[in-house]
Amino acid sequence: MNTKLYVRGLSDLTSETELRELFGQAGHIKSITRPVDDVTKRLRDFAFIEMGTAIEAANAIQLFNGYQIGGRAIKVSEVRAQLRDVGRSGFDRSSGHHGQDQFIRGNSRSGSGRRSGHR
């Protein structure tokens, strides 16, 4: 088992301090990463938490998967489990698209994109 966890379903009001206090109950926390949306500048609804050992990571999953924080039930899983559907190249096998590439090429369902007149 990996020591890195993927925590999703977080409110943008959930602070790193709250996560540190909560996940600290499962063991030593090496790091917490809370990404910020480039456009809105608000915290994204997920975080990456690296625990000290694989046992502590497994304990955190058992304790906090489905746990209510900030009025939301969070999902906690091993980072590796989240990367199964997305290969190393970034190609998402489930949708057949290459991440944001679908919008750059004008292939979004809304019909908008870089190419003019594409609908």
VENSULUR-V967277 format. One record per backbone hydrogen bond with DSSP energy under -1.0 kcal/mol. CO is the residue of the C=O (numbers start at 0). NH is the residue of the N-H. If there is no record, write none. Layout:
<<CO	NH> <CO	NH>>
//
This chain:
<<2	50> <3	78> <4	48> <5	76> <6	46> <7	74> <10	13> <14	18> <15	19> <16	20> <17	21> <18	22> <19	23> <21	24> <22	25> <27	51> <30	49> <32	47> <34	43> <36	40> <41	36> <44	8> <44	9> <46	6> <47	32> <48	4> <49	29> <49	30> <52	56> <53	57> <54	58> <55	59> <56	60> <57	61> <58	62> <59	63> <60	64> <63	66> <66	73> <68	71> <71	68> <73	65> <74	7> <76	5> <78	81> <84	92> <86	89> <90	86> <91	95> <96	91> <97	100> <99	102> <99	103> <100	104> <101	106> <107	110> <114	117>>
//
